[in-house]
Amino acid sequence: MGLEASERKIIFCTLDGPVGRACDNHCEEDAGQKGSPVSNRMQEKGSFMGADLAGHIEDTKLAEALSERYIAYAMSTIMARSLPDVRDGLKPVHRRLLYAMQQLRLDPTSGFKKCARVVGDVIGKFHPHGDSSVYEALVRLAQDFAVRYPLVEGQGNFGSIDGDGAAAMRYTESRLTEVAKALLEGIEDDAVDFRATYDNEDQEPIVLPGAFPNLLANGAAGIAVGMATSIPPHNAGEICLAAKLLIEKPDVSVAELVELMPGPDFPTGGILVEERDAIVRAYETGRGSFRTRAKWEVEQGRFGTWVIVVTEIPYQVQKSRLIEQIAELMDQRKLPLLGDVRDESTMDMRLVLEPKTKGCEPEVLMETLYRNTALENRFSLNMNVLGGDRVPGVLSLKQVLRAWLDHVHEVLVRRSNHRLAAVMRRLEILDGFLAVYLNLDEVIRIIREEDEPKASLMRTFELTDIQAEAVLNMRLRSLRRLEEMEIRKERNKLEDERKSLELLLGSEKRRWTRIGKDLDATIKRFGSGALGDRRTLISEPPKPIDITAALEVDREALTILLSREGWIRAMKGHGLDPQSHRFKEGDEGWLAVECQSTDRLCLLASGGKAFTLRAADMPRGRGFGQPVRTLAEVSQEERVVTLFNLVEGGKRLISSESGRGMIVLDGNIAAEKRTGKQIFNVKDGESVFECIPADGTHVLTLGHNKRALVFPIDQVPEMARGSGVALQKLGDSTLRSLRVFTMAEGLVWQEGQRPRSAADMTALESRRGAVGKPAPQWMLRK
C-alpha cells in the first residue's frame, strides 16, 4: 500500500494449462499467449515445462505493463487502422473489402450480392472486427458524394448528402466498380505479396497492385494515436498527367506539378478560392489547407425581386445541418440581410436564399453567409501515410507520386516475370507436343504396353518431366494431324511474347515507357466524361467586400468588458470602470475596450491565432455576458492574450515569450471565420507574450534576466504571417516587458510617474537582437 504509480505491480498468476488467463482481474494479458511479454519472460525461465507452469507468479511494474499495452495499441492503430498505404491509398478494412468482393466474383459486369454476405466474408476471413464498422466502410466507398471515384456500386439506400444513414446491410446490395477493378488488376499474377490472415486459414494481400492513383484521387482521413491524416480527393486525369511529367522529368518541382494538378477536385464540386502560392506551399510540405466556397447563381423574379440558388456546397458539409445553422443564425439576428432559406432539392442540389430586401447586393448577402456559415469551408491537408517500408511520415506531392510510380513499376516487373515464367512453361509443353506428333502411333503403343509410360516417353523422345506429363494428360480429340498447325501457330505467338517480355524486363526505359502508356489509358478511361470531368472550379481568391454599411448597425458608443475567466459583454457608453460592474463569483474585470457598435474587435490567443468579433454582436444586458469561447473557437489549451479595436491603417507589435516579434497591420489581422486566422507562429511550449500598438519610434524589451534593450522600431519587419525575428537575445530567459514609445517624448514606465528622458533611453540603445544592457533599478521596481 502507498506505492507510487510507477512502482505499483501487476501479479500474473497462471492457471492449469498453457493458456490460463491471469486471475483476480489484475492482468489484461493471457499468461500463456505465445508472443506476449509474460510468455516471453516465462519461457526464458523454463516455466512452460509441464507442471512448472502451475502456480507461477510473475511480478511486473504497473508503468511497464501499461507502457507495453499502450505502445502495442498505438502501433496497431497507426499501422492497421487509421493511416492509408501510399501505394494503393487504402486502409486495411477497405483493402479487405475489395479483395473479399473479388473473391465473391462481384465484378462490374456480374450481378449484385447482399452487403450482409460481403460483410460476413470480410469479418469471417480477413477482418476480426465488428460488422457495423465494416459495413460503414463499405457504404462510404459507394457514396458518390463522399468519394470522388466510388470503388463500390451500391443498389438500395446508401445514405444521402443530408446526413441520412444507409439502410441495414440485409436490404442493400453491392458489387465492384471499374475503378476497383483497376486497383485489383494483376493481383493473381504475383503482383504483390500476401500474408496469412488472423486465423492462419487463408491469405490476404499486403497491398493491392494499384494501377489507379487511389490515394490522391479519393483522398483519405483518419486519426491514430499521436498522428492523423487528411488528404482531399483530386482529379484522376490530372494526377496521371502529373505522374507522366514526373517520369519524363524526375527533378521536376512541385510548382510544375501543380500546373497540371492545380488543386483538389471534390465530389460535391464547389469553388476553390485558395491562393496559388499557398497551394504550392501545402503540396511542398504535405501540410496546409484549402478554402472552398459554395457555387451559386442569381435567379430573377417578378418586379425586380431575386433569389440566390446554391447548386453546390463544400465537401463534407451536410445540407440539412447547413440549413439548420443558417436558421439558427437568422433567429439570433446574425444574418440581417437574409429573409428566408428553403430547400428545394430533388436529385440535384437547390438551396434557395431569399434576401430581406431586393435592394441588397447578392455579393454582399453571400459575403455575410460565407463569414458566418459552412457555405465557406476549409479542408485541411496532412499527407501522413504509410510508406512502402510501412513507416508513417508526412510526404510532399512529389514524394507521394514517386512512391506510387515506384510501386506501379515493381508491380509491372513482378507481373512480367510471372507471365514470362508461364510463357516459358507453355513453350516447353508445346515443344514436347511437336516432338511426339510425328510418332503418334509409337506414343500410343508406349502408353498401352509399357508399365512406366512416362519414363519410356522421356527416354524415347528425349522429353522433360513436364513435357511427358503433358503428353500423358493429352485428350484423345487432340490426336489429330491438323492440331500440329495450331500448336505451331500458338508457339510462334508465345515466342514473340517471350522476346517482348525479355526486352521489357531488360530495359528500365522500356518499362517506364510502358507505364506512361498505361497512364494514358487510365486518363482515357477515367479522366473524362461524367466521372472524370473536373467538378471543383479553380478561382482567384475573392477580393474583400465591406459589409459594414449593408448591415445597417446603429452607431453608438460601447465598452466591451472581458473578465479574467473569459466572460464578455458590451455596456453602453465610454469611461466605464470594469471593477464597478458585477462579475461571477471568483471572477473580476480584466480588459475594457472602448469602441463603436460598428467597429470590429480582435481577440488574440496565446497560440498566435486571431479572431475577429463584431462589437454589435456582443451580448448585452445586466447579466455576466457569455463565455468568449462561444463566439470564437479558442482551444481549451490556449488563453486569451488581449482584446483590442481594429483600426484602419493601424499596426501592432506582436512578440513571443522567447523574444521574437514582428509588426502586423490591422488589415492583415482581421479574420472573418469563427475558426480564426493564424498570425503568429509560436514554437512548441511557447506562447504569445504581448500584442501592443506600434505607435512610436523605438521599442524597449526587458527580460527576466534583468537586461534591457532599446532599438528603433523600423528594424522590426512588417509581416502578414510568420514567427517574427529576434527582438532581444534572451538565452534561457523570457520577456518580462515590451513597450513602444517615441524617443523625443520619453517613456512613462509606470502610471503617475514622470516620463523618463531620451537620455535614459539612449543609454540602453543598441541594435535589434542584441543581448541588451543591465536594466536600471527604476525598471526593476514593481
N, C-alpha and C positions, 0 to 999 in steps of 0.2 A: 504494500500500500504506500501511496505517497511518491511513487516513482515518477520522474519526468516523462513526457510523451516519448522522447527519443530512447528512453531506457525500458519502457514497458515491453513485455514479451508475450508472444503467442506460443502456446504449447501445442504441438502436433501429436495427437495420440492415435496410433494406428489400431484398427480393429483386425479381427481374424481375416486373413486373405490379403492379396496384393492390392486391392482397390478399395479398402475401407476408408470412409470419409472421416475427417477429423471430428472429434467428439466435442460435446458441450458448446457447440456453436462458436467456438473460439477461432476456427480456421475456415478460410474460403478455398483452400487448395485440397485436391484429392491427394492424400498422403502417398498413395501408390501409383498415381498417374504418371506414366512414362514421360520424361522430359520436364517434369515440374521441378522447381527448386528443391522441394522437400525430397522428391525421388532421387535427384542427383546427389544430394548430401547423404542420403541413406545408403545409396549404392556404394559411395566412397567408403562407408564404414562396414560394408558387407552385411547390411541388415536385411537384404532380400533373400537370405538363405533359410528357407523353410521356417521353422518355429521362431528364429531370431527376430522376425518381423513383429510378432505379437508382443504388445506391451512396450514397444519402443516409444520414447518421448524425445522430441526434438525442440530445443529452445531457439526462438528467433525474436530478434528485436522488432518492436512494432513498426519503427521507422523503416527498417529494411523490408519488412513484409509489405507495407503499404507502398513503398517505392517500387518494389518488383511488380506488384499488381498494376499500379498506375502507369508505369512505363509500358507494360505489356498492352494495357488498354489503349494508351495513346498511340502506340505503333500500329495496333490493329485498326484504329480509326483512320489514321493517316494513310496506311498502305492498302487497306482492304475495304474502305467505305467512302471516304469523303473526297479524295483527290483523283482526278482523271489521269489516265495514261496519255502522255504526249503523242504516242504513236497512233492510237486509234480513237483517242478522245473519249473513252468510255470508262465508267466506274465498273467494278466487278459485277454489281447487280444487273446493269444494262448489258454487259458482255454475256452474262449467263442467260439472260432473257433471249437475246438474239440467237445464241448458239442452240438453246433448247428449242426455239421455234424452227430453226433449220433442221434439227433432228426430227421434228414432227412433220417435216416437209411442207411447211407453211410458206411456200414460195409465192411471189406476187401473182402468178398465174393459177395457183391452186385455190381450193375453197377455203372458207374461214373455219376456225375451230373456236370453241368457247374459251374465254380467257381463264376460266377456272381450270381447264385442262392444262393450259400453258403454265399457269402459276403452280399447279400441282407438280408438274415435271421439274420446274425450276427449284422449288424448295425440297423436293424429294431426292433430286440427283446432285444439284450443284450448290444451292444457296441455303445454308442452315439457319434461316431467319423466318420471321413471321410472314404469313401470306399477305397481310394488308399492305405492308411496306413494299413488297414485290409488285403487287397489283397497282399501287400508286405510281411506281416507277414505270410500269407498262403503260398506264394511262397517259402519263406525261409524254412518252415517246410517240403517242398517237395524236396529241393535241396540236393542230396546226397553228394555234395562237401562242403556244408555249415553246415549240421547237421550230426552227426555220425550215429544216428538211426532215419531216417525220420519218422515223425508222419503222413504225408500226402503222398499218392501215386498220382502223377500227370500224366496226359495224355495231351500231347501237348508240347509247348515250354515253359519251366520253367527256361530259362537262362542257362548260361554256366560259366565255371571257368575262361573264358576270361573276364568276367565282362559284358557280354551281358545281357540285361534285358529280362524279361519274356514277352510273348505275352499278349495282353489285356485279361481281365478276361472273356470276351464273347467268346473267342476262346479256352480256356483251360478248362479241367475237372479234377475232383479230387474225392478221397474217402479216408477213413481212412486206416492206416496200422495195422498190428498185434501189433506193439508196442503201438500205440494209443489205440487199443482195450484193451490192458493190463492196461493202465493208467485209462481207464474208467470202468473197470470191477468192478461190485458191486455197481455202482452209484444208481441203482434203488432199492437197498436193505438197504436203510437208512444208508449207509456207511459214508456219510458226511452231513454237514449242508448246507441248501440252504438259499438264501436271495432274497428279491424282486428285480426285475430289475429296471432300471432307471425310467420306466414309471408305475411301480407298477402293470403291467398287467400280469407278468409272474414270474417265479422263476429261479434262476441260482445257480450253486454250488459255494460255497466259495472256495473250494479246491477239486481236484479230488482224488479218492481213492489211485491212485499212487502205484500200485503193482510193477511198473517198476521204477528203480532208475534214473529218468529222469534228475534231476539237475546235477549230476556228469556225466551221460552218454552223454548227449547232450550239457552240459555247458550252459552258459548264458553270455550276455553282455548288459550293459545299463548304461546310465548317468542320474542321478537325480540331484536335487538341493543340492549341498554340499556333494554329495557322488556318488559313481559309483560302478559297479560290473563287474568282468571279470573272468569267470570260464571256463577253457578249457574242451573239451569233453574227456571222459575216456571210457575204455572198460567195458561193462556191466557185462561180466562174472567175471572180476577181482573185480569189485565193489561188486558183490554178495558174492564172496569168502571172501573179507574183512569184509562184514557185518556179515557173518556167524561166523567169528573169534571173532567179537565184541560181538555176542550173547553168544558164549561159554566162552569168557574171557572178562568181562566188563572192567577190568582195563588194557586192552591191550594198549601198547604205539603206538604212530603214526609211529615210525620206524618199528614196527612189521606189521602194516597195509600196509606200503609201500613195504614190502617184497612180499605181494600178489598183490598190486596195485602199480607197480613201477613208474607210471607217466602217463601223458596224452596219449590218443590214438586219433590222429587227423584223420578226414575223408579223407584227402588228403595224408595221410601217412607221408613220411619224416623220418628223423632220429633225435631222441632226444639225445643231447650231453651235457646235464647238469650234474654237479657233484651230486652224490647221497646225500651228506650232505646238499647241497643247496636245493634239492628236499624235503628232510625230514623237513628242517627248514621252507620251504614255506608252507608245509602242516600243520606244528605245529602252525604257526602263522596266517595262512589264507592269507598271502601276500607273493609275490615273483614273479619269472619269470622263464620261461623255454626256453632254447636255442635250436632251431631246425634248421636242415640243409636239403638241397635237397638231394635226393637219385640219384646217378649217376653211370655210368659204362663206361668203355673204349671199343670202337669198333675199331678193327684193320682194316686198309685198305691195298691197294697195295703199294709196295715199301717202307714199313716201316712207312707209314702215319697212323694216327689215329685221331679219333674224340671222344669227350665226349658226351654221350647221357644222358640227365636228364629225369628220368622217374617219379619222384615225387617231388613236390615243397612244401615249408612250408605252413601251414594253413593260409587262408585268404589272400594269395598273388595272385593277378590276373596275369595270364600268359601273357596276352597282355601288361599289364603295366610293367611287369618284362622285357620283350623283349625290350620295349621302353627305359627302364632305362639302360639296357646293351648297346643298340645302342648309347644313348646319351654319356655314358662314353667312348665308343670307339671313338666317334667324338672328345671328349675332350682329347683324348690320355691318359686316366687314366687307360686303360686296355691294356698295350703294348704287352702282351703275347697272346691276343685273336685276331684271324684273321677274324672270321665271326661267326654269330649266325643265325640259321634257325629254324623255327617252322614246324616240320613235323608231328604234332599231328593229329590223327583221333579221334576215340573214346578213345584211350589211349594216355597218355602224352608222347611226344617225342620231346624234345628240344635239338637240335644239336649245340654243341660248337666246332668250328674248331680252332686249335691253329695256330699262325702265322708261327711257325717253328716246325718241327717234333722233334727237339732236346730238346724241353721243356718237363719238367716232368708234367704229368697230375695233380699230387697232388699240385704242385706249381701253376699251372694255376687255379685250383679250389680255392686255398687259396686266390688268388687275387680277385676272384669273391665273395667269402664269405665275404671278408673285405669291399667290395665296393657296393654290390648289395643285393637284398632281397632273394638271394639263401640261406642266413643265416638270421634268424629272431628270435626275442624274443616275446613270448606270455606271457603277464602279468597274474598273479593270484591275485585276490582280491575277496575272498569269502564273499562278503557283501550281505546278503539275509534277507528276512523277516522270522522271526521265527514263530512258531506255535501261539504265542501271538501277531503276527502282528507287532512286534518291530524289526526294522532293526539292524543288527550287523554283524561284521566280525567273522566268525566261523572257527575253525580248521577242518581238515578232519574227525577227530573222532567225533566232535560235529555235523557235517553235517550228518554222517552216523547214529549217535544216534537219531537225530531228525527225520530222515526218518524212522528208525525202530520203533520208538515210534508211529509215525503216522500209519504205517502198523499194529502195534499191536492194536491201537484204532479202526482202520477200521475192523480188524478181530473180535473184541469184538462186535462192533455195528452190523456187518453182521450176526454174530452168534445169537445175541439176536433177530434180525429181523426174522431170519429163525426159531428160536425156537418158537417165537410167532405164526408164520404161521403154524408150525407143530402142536402146541397145538390147534389152531383153527380147523385145519383139523381133528385132532383126536376127538375133541368134536363132529364135524359133523358126523364122521364115527360111533361113539358110538350111536348117535341118529338114524342113519340108521339101525344099528344092533338091536336097541330096537324095531323098528316098523316092521322089515321084517317078524317076526313070526306072525304078526297080520295085514297083508296087507288088508284083507277084512274089518277089523274094521277101518283102516285108510281111505279106500275109502268111507265107509259109513259116517264117520265124515265129510269128505270133501264135500260129496254130500248133506248131510241133515242138518248139523249144520250151524247156522247163523254166528258164530265166530269159524271157524275150528281151527285156531291157538291156541286159549285159550283152546279149548276142547282137542286138541292133547297134550298140555302141562300138563293138568290135568290127562288125561287117561294114558299116558305113562311116566309121570314124566320127561318131556323134558325141556331143557332150551329154551330161546327165539331163540338163534341161531340155535339150532337143529330143532325146529319146523319150522322155516323159511326155512331151507334147505329141510325138508321133503315136504313142500308145493311146493317148486320150483323144485322138482324132476321130471325128464322126465318119461313119461309113459313107454318108452322102457326099463327103469331101473327096472321096477317092474317084474323082473324075479327071479326065485328061484336061478339060477346059479350065479346071481350078488352078493349074500351074500358071496360066496367064494372069489370073487375078493376084496370085501370090507375088509374081514378079512386078506387077504394077504397084502393089502395096509396098513392096520392098524398095522400089525406086523412090516412091514418095517419102518413105521414112528415112531413106538415106539422105535425101535433100534436107529433111528436117534436122537430122543429126548434124550435118555440116553447118546449118544455120545456127543451131544451139551452141555448137562448139565455138563458132565465130563470136556469138553473143557473149559467152562466158569468158572468152579470151580477150575481150576488149572492153574496158570500162567506158570508153567514149561511146561505143555502140549501145551499151546498157543505158546510159543517160539519154541518148537519142531516143531509145525505145520508151523510156519513162516520159520524155517530152511528148511523144505521140499519144501515150496513154492519157496524159493531161489534156491534150486537145480533144480526145474522145470524151473525157469527163466534162469538159466545157460544153461540147456539143450535146451531151446527154442531159446535163443538169444545169447548164448556165444560161438557158433561155426558156421562153415560154412562161406559163402561169407559175411554175415552180421556181424557175431560175432568175426571172427578171428582178432587178433591184426594187425593193419596196420602200426603204427608208431614203428620203430625199436628203441630199447634202446641200446645206445652205450656208451663206455667210452669217457670222454672228450678228444678231439684231442690234440695231442702234438703240441707245437708251431713250425711253419715252417718258416724259414728265407727266405724271398723272395727278399731281397735286391740285392743279386748277380744276380738273374734271371731278374730283371728289367733293368739291364744294363744302369744305370744312370751315365753319365759322372760326375766325381768328380771335383767340383770347389768350390772355396770359395764364400760364400754368407753371407749377413747380412739381417736378417728379421726385418723389421720395422713395429711396431704396434702403431697406433696413439691413442690418448685419446678417440676418438669417435668410435674406434674399426675397423679401416681400416687397412688391412695388405697387404704387398707387399715384394718382395725379390729384393735386389740390389747386384750386383757383387762386390766382394772384402770385406776386413775387415778394421777396423779402421775408419768407417764412422761416422759422426756426424749426429744424427737424426734431429737436428734443422736446418741443412743446406739443407734439402730437402723440396720440396713443399708439402703442405697438403691442404685439403679443407678449405674453409673459416670458421673460428671459431674453427678449429681443430689444433692440434700440435702433435709433436712426443712424444712418451712415452717410449716404450721399443725398444731396439736394441739387437738382439741376433745373435752373430757370430757363424756360423756353416758351414758345408759342404753340398753340394747338396744331398749327400747320407744319411744325418742324418734324424732323426725323432725328432720332437718338441712336447712338451706337453703344452697344454693350460688348465689352471686350473680355473674353475668358482667358484663364491662365494658360490654356493650350495654344493661344495665338489666333483663335478664331473670333471673327467679328460678327455680330448680329445687329441688324437694323430694326428698330422699333418705331412705329408712328406714335407721336405724342397723343394724337386723338384717340388711339386705341387703348390707351392706358386705363385701367379700372379706376372708377371714381367712387365717391360716397364716403360715409363715415366709418366704414369697416377698416380692416387691416390691409385691404388690397388683395392681391393674389400672388402666388409664387412666380418669380420671374422665369422659372424653367418651363412654365406652361405657355409662355409667349415666345421663348427661344429655346431651341433644342441644345441646351448646355448639358454636357455629360455630367454624371454624378461625380466623376473623379476630378473635375475641374471646378475652380472657383471663379467668381466674378472679380475682375481686377478694377474696372472703372466703368462709369456710365457718363457719357458726355453728348453734347449737342453737335450734330454735323453741320458745318458751316461751309458755304460755297467758297472755294479757294483756300480753305483752312488747311493747316498742316499739323501733324502730330509726331512727336518723337517717341518711338517705342523701344524698349530695352528689355533684355532678359536678365535673370539673376546673375549670370556669369559675366555681364558687362558688354554684351553685344547689342547693337542697336541700329536703327535706320529711321529715316523720315518718310512718312507716307502721307499722301494727300487725302483729305476727307472724301473726295470723289472716288478714290480707289478703295476706301474702307467700306463704302456702302454695299450692303448685301441684301437682296430682296427676298431671299428664301429663308424659311424658318431654320433650315439646316445651317445657315451662316456661311461665312467665307473665310478660308484660311489666309490670314495676312502675314503673320509672323511665325516662322518655323522654329520651334524650340527643340533642343536635344532631349533625349530620354533622361528623365529625372530632374529636368529643369522646368521653369515656368516663366511667364511674362512677369517682369518686375513692375514696370511703370509705363504709362502712356500719357504724355503731357503735351500741351500746346507748344509748338515750335516757334514761339514768338520771341525773338531776341537775336543777339549777335553771337553769344557764346553759350557753351554747355559746361556745367560743373558736375563731376561724378565723385562720389565719396564711397569708399569700400569699407567693409568691416575690418579690414587690415589697417584702418586709420590713415590711409593715404588718399589724398585728394588730387584732382586733375581738372584744369580749365583749358579749353581749346575752342577755336572758332567753330560755329555751327555749320559753316559751309564745307567743313571737312567730313560731315556726315552725308552720305549719298541718299538721294530720294529713290525709293523703290516701291513698286506696286505690290510685291510679294517677295519674301525671302527670309534669310536668317540674319541679315544685317552684317555689320562689320564690328571690329573690336573698338569699343569706346575707351576702355581702360584695361590694362593688363593686370588682372587681379590674382592670378595664380590659383591657389586653393580657396581664396576668399570669395565673397559675393558682394553685390552692390548694397549699399546702405541708404544712399540718397542720390537723386538725379534732379537737376534743376536746369532751366533755360532762362537766361537773363540778358539784359542789354548792358554792355560794359560801361558805356558812358553814364548810365543811371545807377550803377552798382547793383548789389543784391541784398534783398531783405531776407535774412536767414530764418528768423523767427518773427511771428506776428507781434507787432508792438515795438520791435527794436528798430533802431536807425539803420538805413542801408549801409552795407559795407562798401567802402570806396573802391574805385577802379584799381588803386594801388594794392589793396588787399587781394584782389582777384588776380592781378598781373603776376604776383609772387608765386601763384600756383599754376601759371600758364605753361603749357608745353604742347607737343604735337599729339593728335589723336592716337590712341593705342599705347601711350606710354604708361609706365608704372605709376607715375604720379609722385607727389611730394608729401612729406608728413603734414597731416591736417592740423591747422591751428586749434587751440583749445576752445575757442568760441564755437567752432563747428562740432566738437565732440560733446559739448554740454547739452543735456536734454532740456 
